């Protein structure tokens, strides 16, 4: 009898664990511009659990989207300023930067201090940002402009490139900066061959597909922890990003948030939001 009871208990525990593992937490960020629904990644467990805990405790409520940049991102969730904690003692957490999570449009990432004072890339303990970004051509995406620009300036000093130098100066004086970028990229192969340098960037096929279709902010990849994704309400993020701003990109009118969390089966999440969970290995 005792053996049968133990067996039944094991079955019950197994069933309970199975049901629990098939559920996930969905967060809804409520704003005056609408709701933003998000899911968080299992392979960034510390960032995921930290966000959910802060939300369940109501600590995000009445914080703001305090830094917004049109076509780039919307940042908020400054819990510790709201709670009166001095910046010098704000909690941080170790980064969970994963190559499979990158800054395509709609991703949620943790804000952090710059490398100069934070070489370990530790994340802020509450602040997050939602990526907007732009769509790139494959040619734009695969060129490292930070390397190409100084190489271009060196290249146009060659006596044989006087016409190119004059065209550069014409576009610069006319403030036609998009055309300037196009000009630089068009000369990439020539510059690499002439100066014997490499100004290309490496991206996975998945990154190239994402950045050339939905867009994003690829220059942030590998620098910040991406730990979640917007399932619904990216248009709300866009409206927030479009708001007028003042000093340090702070909206001139406060944009407050509150955050709620609900449990939902993973199958229901996939069906309702079209989200695809990675296959278990």
Buried (B, 14 or more C-beta within 10 A) or exposed (E): EEEEEEEEEEEEEEEEEEEEEEBBBBBBBBBEBBEBBBBBBEEBEBBBEBBBEBBBEEBBBEBBBBBBBBEBBBBBBBBBBBEEBEEEEBEBBEBBBBEEBBBBBBBBBBBBBEEEEBEEBBBBBBBBBBBBBEBBEEEBBBBBBEBBBEBBEEBBEEEEBEEBBEBBEEBEEEEEEEBBBBBBBEBBEEBBEBBEBEBEBEBEEEBBEBBBEEBBBBEBBEBBBBBBBBBBBBEBBBBBBBBEBEEEBBBEEEBEBBBBBEEBEBEEBEEBBEBEEEEEE
